[in-house]
Amino acid sequence: MAIWSEMRGIVRWLLRRPEPPPPPGTGQVIQAAEQAAARRQILADAQAARTTPQHCQPPENVPTVALGDETTHGRADR
């Protein structure tokens, strides 16, 4: 019976041990892979933007109003 209690103690000790840290440099490898994927996506988006004709949509006319520009829009006293 003593051997089973020893084995149980060893198993409990092993299960309580934290997971070992990853090997050195793993974070840099992961970061490099993520940067490469982002770079590929940016280049693909840029290529798609270059091949899409820019005249597909008419320009949107948006009136511009400067701050402090007091016009008589909606005012009857001027």
Buried (B, 14 or more C-beta within 10 A) or exposed (E): EEEEEEEEEEEEEEEEEEEEEEEEEEEEEEEEEEEEEEEEEEEEEEEEEEEEEEEEEEEEEEEEEEEEEEEEEEEEEE
